Amino acid sequence: MRPSLLAVFAHPDDETLRCGGTLARYAQLGVRVTLVCLTRGEAGKNTDPALGEIDLAQRREAELREACTHLTIDPPLFLGYHDSGRGERLRRDDPLATINADPLEMEAKVLEIVARVQPQVMLSFDPHGIYGHPDHLVAHRLATAVFARSGSVGVPISRLYYTVQTHSEMRLLQTGRCLGVLSGLEPDTYAVCEETVAARVDIAQQGERKRRALYAHRTQTGPLSTLGNLTEAQWKPLLTSETFSLGGTRTPIARYPHPDLFEGLPHPGFRDVQA
């Protein structure tokens, strides 16, 4: 059986910034990589005025599909919920916004996917959702619940990892002329100490794929965006390695931190995907 990895995120572009290199790495090693996206990011902002008037949901879906081709992973699976927005744009009255959706209904949808793709490893947001976006918090809660319930569909997922940024990584991203969503946030809350990092995955060989995938999200990397104004110094750690904390495991882990999310998993064919 082919090894399998499931990633659960909220919006187009969430998949690339913190774990795009990891998704590309495992896809290139033969792992089946499945990306679930809760929404089409319709409550976001277009940061590239050159695009003019656009249907943001349609555009961001297309951008995610293009990003997946750069990462060499399968086309994304959309759950069909709406972007909740945040701050003054929070969509409290939209019944399809993820903040208003039935959690058990969401779990059932993802569990159907789990039964089909049979992942050994699942990825999602950390408990603070990188910068506290309500949809990121929903995705974190959803993935954690699915991990706990996965045995009910006969596929007890072996490991759950959360994408995290270290204090030093977050402070580096907070420097520059366009701080955006990280402006004013405390690293002690939204980042983790080195001792929390359970896995550090080398993505140097996938770095340029990750960069191309991120820039495929043109509405999010335009001249008015944080991402569109990253310096090479800020890009460097993002293209070198990706860090994860451990959300749960059903198998022993021999090394901590470890360089491979599949390390030590008793899975037929696993040697075919060793780095």
Backbone torsions as a table, in degrees:
resi	resn	phi	psi	omega
1	MET	NA	139.7	-178.1
2	ARG	-73.1	132.0	174.9
3	PRO	-58.6	151.1	-171.2
4	SER	-140.6	141.6	178.1
5	LEU	-130.4	135.1	179.2
6	LEU	-118.5	127.1	177.2
7	ALA	-113.9	132.2	-177.1
8	VAL	-122.5	112.9	-178.6
9	PHE	-135.0	173.2	-168.9
10	ALA	-94.9	-42.6	-172.1
11	HIS	-133.4	157.5	167.8
12	PRO	-58.1	133.4	-177.7
13	ASP	98.8	-22.0	177.7
14	ASP	-58.7	-34.3	-174.9
15	GLU	-70.0	-24.6	-170.6
16	THR	-93.0	-44.6	-169.5
17	LEU	-60.0	-47.8	-174.5
18	ARG	-99.3	-18.9	-178.3
19	CYS	-144.9	16.8	180.0
20	GLY	-61.0	-39.1	178.3
21	GLY	-64.5	-38.3	178.6
22	THR	-66.2	-42.7	177.8
23	LEU	-61.1	-43.9	179.8
24	ALA	-65.0	-42.7	-178.3
25	ARG	-58.5	-49.2	-177.4
26	TYR	-71.8	-33.8	175.8
27	ALA	-61.4	-41.7	-179.8
28	GLN	-70.0	-21.7	178.0
29	LEU	-89.8	2.6	175.1
30	GLY	101.9	2.0	179.1
31	VAL	-77.7	141.1	172.3
32	ARG	-76.9	116.2	-177.9
33	VAL	-108.9	120.0	-179.1
34	THR	-115.8	127.0	179.1
35	LEU	-109.8	122.8	173.8
36	VAL	-104.9	127.8	178.5
37	CYS	-118.6	121.9	-175.3
38	LEU	-65.7	-38.1	-172.6
39	THR	-134.6	177.8	173.5
40	ARG	-105.3	12.1	174.7
41	GLY	68.5	29.6	-172.6
42	GLU	-71.1	-14.2	178.6
43	ALA	-95.6	5.4	178.9
44	GLY	-77.4	-167.2	179.0
45	LYS	-121.5	145.1	171.9
46	ASN	-85.9	114.5	-176.4
47	THR	-94.9	7.6	178.7
48	ASP	-120.7	94.2	-178.3
49	PRO	-58.4	-22.2	-178.8
50	ALA	-65.0	-18.0	179.4
51	LEU	-75.6	-17.3	178.8
52	GLY	70.1	-153.8	179.8
53	GLU	-77.0	123.7	-177.9
54	ILE	-138.2	158.2	167.7
55	ASP	-82.8	105.8	-170.1
56	LEU	-64.2	-40.2	179.8
57	ALA	-62.0	-46.5	180.0
58	GLN	-63.7	-43.2	-178.7
59	ARG	-64.8	-44.9	-177.2
60	ARG	-69.8	-32.0	173.6
61	GLU	-61.7	-45.4	179.5
62	ALA	-63.1	-38.8	179.0
63	GLU	-63.6	-40.6	179.1
64	LEU	-65.9	-40.0	178.6
65	ARG	-62.1	-41.0	177.5
66	GLU	-65.3	-42.2	179.2
67	ALA	-59.1	-40.5	179.8
68	CYS	-62.8	-34.1	177.2
69	THR	-67.2	-37.6	176.5
70	HIS	-65.4	-35.5	-180.0
71	LEU	-82.4	-5.5	-178.8
72	THR	60.6	35.6	176.1
73	ILE	-111.2	167.5	-179.3
74	ASP	-63.8	158.4	175.4
75	PRO	-56.1	148.7	-176.4
76	PRO	-70.6	156.1	173.2
77	LEU	-107.2	120.3	-179.3
78	PHE	-96.2	132.5	177.9
79	LEU	-80.1	-18.7	174.4
80	GLY	91.3	10.4	176.1
81	TYR	-84.4	169.2	-179.5
82	HIS	-100.1	146.8	173.0
83	ASP	-60.6	128.7	-177.6
84	SER	-80.2	-13.7	-172.3
85	GLY	68.7	-171.0	177.1
86	ARG	-159.7	165.4	-180.0
87	GLY	60.7	-132.3	-178.4
88	GLU	-71.2	-11.9	179.8
89	ARG	-100.1	11.9	-178.2
90	LEU	-63.6	127.1	-174.5
91	ARG	-93.0	74.6	-177.0
92	ARG	-67.1	-26.5	-174.0
93	ASP	-98.0	2.6	179.4
94	ASP	-89.3	111.2	-177.0
95	PRO	-63.9	-20.6	-179.9
96	LEU	-94.1	-4.1	175.1
97	ALA	-62.7	143.1	-174.7
98	THR	-59.6	-30.7	-179.2
99	ILE	-67.9	-18.7	-179.1
100	ASN	-106.3	-7.1	-175.3
101	ALA	-72.5	155.6	177.7
102	ASP	-72.5	116.0	-177.6
103	PRO	-58.0	-38.9	-178.4
104	LEU	-69.8	-33.2	175.0
105	GLU	-64.0	-42.8	178.4
106	MET	-62.9	-43.4	178.9
107	GLU	-60.0	-43.2	-178.3
108	ALA	-60.8	-39.6	179.1
109	LYS	-63.5	-42.8	-178.6
110	VAL	-73.8	-34.7	178.1
111	LEU	-64.0	-32.4	174.4
112	GLU	-61.9	-39.7	178.3
113	ILE	-68.3	-41.5	177.1
114	VAL	-57.1	-45.6	-180.0
115	ALA	-60.9	-32.1	-177.3
116	ARG	-81.4	-44.9	-172.7
117	VAL	-97.6	-12.6	172.6
118	GLN	50.5	62.8	-178.6
119	PRO	-75.5	145.9	168.6
120	GLN	-90.4	-27.5	-175.7
121	VAL	-128.2	139.8	175.9
122	MET	-128.8	143.1	179.0
123	LEU	-122.0	144.9	171.7
124	SER	-162.4	-169.1	-178.7
125	PHE	-72.4	156.0	172.2
126	ASP	-73.3	172.0	-175.6
127	PRO	-60.3	-20.5	178.8
128	HIS	-105.9	7.8	173.1
129	GLY	58.2	37.6	179.7
130	ILE	67.0	-53.1	178.0
131	TYR	-141.4	19.6	171.6
132	GLY	85.7	12.5	178.6
133	HIS	-60.2	132.5	-178.5
134	PRO	-54.4	-39.3	179.4
135	ASP	-67.9	-33.2	177.2
136	HIS	-64.8	-38.8	179.2
137	LEU	-67.3	-36.9	175.8
138	VAL	-63.9	-44.0	179.9
139	ALA	-62.3	-40.4	177.5
140	HIS	-61.3	-48.4	-178.2
141	ARG	-63.8	-40.2	-179.8
142	LEU	-62.3	-50.1	-178.7
143	ALA	-62.6	-39.8	179.8
144	THR	-64.3	-41.5	178.9
145	ALA	-67.6	-40.0	179.2
146	VAL	-64.7	-41.4	176.2
147	PHE	-57.7	-45.7	-178.5
148	ALA	-64.1	-35.1	-175.1
149	ARG	-95.6	-3.0	-170.8
150	SER	-60.7	-27.8	176.9
151	GLY	-63.4	-23.0	-178.6
152	SER	-69.3	-18.3	176.0
153	VAL	-107.9	16.2	175.3
154	GLY	78.6	13.9	-179.3
155	VAL	-132.3	72.8	179.3
156	PRO	-66.7	104.9	-177.2
157	ILE	-60.6	133.2	-174.3
158	SER	-71.1	-41.6	-175.7
159	ARG	-144.2	143.7	173.2
160	LEU	-119.4	126.4	177.3
161	TYR	-118.9	148.0	174.3
162	TYR	-111.0	136.7	174.5
163	THR	-71.3	131.7	-179.0
164	VAL	-137.5	158.8	171.5
165	GLN	-118.4	140.0	177.6
166	THR	-79.7	166.7	178.9
167	HIS	-56.0	-44.4	-176.9
168	SER	-67.0	-38.2	178.2
169	GLU	-64.0	-42.7	-178.1
170	MET	-68.1	-40.7	179.5
171	ARG	-63.6	-37.0	178.5
172	LEU	-64.7	-41.5	179.6
173	LEU	-69.7	-20.2	179.8
174	GLN	-84.0	-0.3	174.8
175	THR	-94.9	151.1	178.2
176	GLY	120.1	-176.7	-170.8
177	ARG	-96.2	-2.3	-179.6
178	CYS	-140.8	84.2	-172.8
179	LEU	-75.6	-31.8	176.5
180	GLY	55.9	-131.2	-170.6
181	VAL	-66.0	-20.8	-178.6
182	LEU	-88.8	-5.0	-176.9
183	SER	-61.1	125.8	175.3
184	GLY	79.3	-2.2	-179.2
185	LEU	-82.8	141.7	-178.6
186	GLU	-85.9	122.7	176.5
187	PRO	-56.2	-31.0	179.6
188	ASP	-63.2	-22.2	177.6
189	THR	-96.5	-46.3	-169.2
190	TYR	-99.9	-5.5	175.4
191	ALA	-119.7	179.6	-179.2
192	VAL	-128.4	156.3	174.5
193	CYS	-77.3	162.7	-177.5
194	GLU	-58.0	-32.8	-177.8
195	GLU	-68.5	-15.5	178.0
196	THR	-84.4	-17.7	-178.8
197	VAL	-71.1	114.2	179.4
198	ALA	-89.4	-30.4	-178.6
199	ALA	-142.9	137.1	173.6
200	ARG	-125.6	112.1	-173.1
201	VAL	-99.2	127.1	177.9
202	ASP	-75.4	119.1	-179.7
203	ILE	-121.1	20.5	-175.9
204	ALA	-55.7	-38.1	-178.9
205	GLN	-74.4	-16.6	179.4
206	GLN	-106.5	5.5	-173.8
207	GLY	-57.5	-45.5	-178.5
208	GLU	-71.5	-31.8	173.5
209	ARG	-61.5	-43.3	179.6
210	LYS	-62.5	-42.8	179.6
211	ARG	-61.3	-44.7	179.4
212	ARG	-64.6	-38.4	179.1
213	ALA	-65.0	-40.4	-179.7
214	LEU	-66.1	-41.6	179.4
215	TYR	-72.7	-14.8	172.1
216	ALA	-63.8	-26.3	176.3
217	HIS	-82.4	69.7	-171.0
218	ARG	-64.2	-34.4	179.2
219	THR	-65.2	-21.6	-176.8
220	GLN	-104.7	-5.5	-177.8
221	THR	-124.0	23.1	179.4
222	GLY	-73.8	-179.1	-176.5
223	PRO	-64.8	-16.3	178.9
224	LEU	-96.1	8.9	-174.7
225	SER	-104.7	161.6	170.8
226	THR	-64.7	-48.2	-174.5
227	LEU	-65.3	-33.9	-179.6
228	GLY	-73.0	-7.2	-178.4
229	ASN	-117.3	16.8	177.3
230	LEU	-67.3	138.9	174.0
231	THR	-83.5	167.2	176.9
232	GLU	-62.8	-32.8	177.2
233	ALA	-64.1	-36.4	177.7
234	GLN	-75.7	-33.4	178.1
235	TRP	-67.2	-36.8	-169.1
236	LYS	-52.3	-54.3	179.9
237	PRO	-65.0	-28.3	179.3
238	LEU	-69.2	-23.5	-177.4
239	LEU	-103.6	3.3	-175.6
240	THR	-105.9	-48.0	-179.0
241	SER	-152.2	161.7	177.3
242	GLU	-130.4	141.0	-171.6
243	THR	-114.2	146.3	-176.3
244	PHE	-139.7	143.9	168.1
245	SER	-100.1	165.4	-176.2
246	LEU	-97.0	119.3	178.3
247	GLY	-89.3	-26.2	179.5
248	GLY	177.7	153.2	177.9
249	THR	-147.8	145.9	173.5
250	ARG	-111.4	6.9	179.9
251	THR	-134.0	155.7	176.7
252	PRO	-65.6	153.3	175.3
253	ILE	-124.6	120.4	-172.3
254	ALA	-79.1	-33.9	-176.1
255	ARG	-122.4	144.2	-179.9
256	TYR	-146.5	111.6	1.2
257	PRO	-76.9	166.0	179.5
258	HIS	-126.1	156.6	-174.8
259	PRO	-93.7	-2.7	-171.9
260	ASP	-138.2	120.7	-177.8
261	LEU	-64.5	-23.0	179.9
262	PHE	-96.7	3.4	-172.6
263	GLU	-55.4	125.5	174.9
264	GLY	78.7	1.8	-179.2
265	LEU	-73.2	131.0	-179.9
266	PRO	-78.4	82.9	-175.0
267	HIS	-130.7	127.9	177.5
268	PRO	-57.5	132.1	178.2
269	GLY	85.0	1.2	-177.7
270	PHE	-61.5	-33.1	-179.5
271	ARG	-62.8	-21.1	178.5
272	ASP	-67.7	-17.7	-175.6
273	VAL	-118.0	13.0	177.1
274	GLN	-68.1	138.2	178.2
275	ALA	-77.9	NA	NA
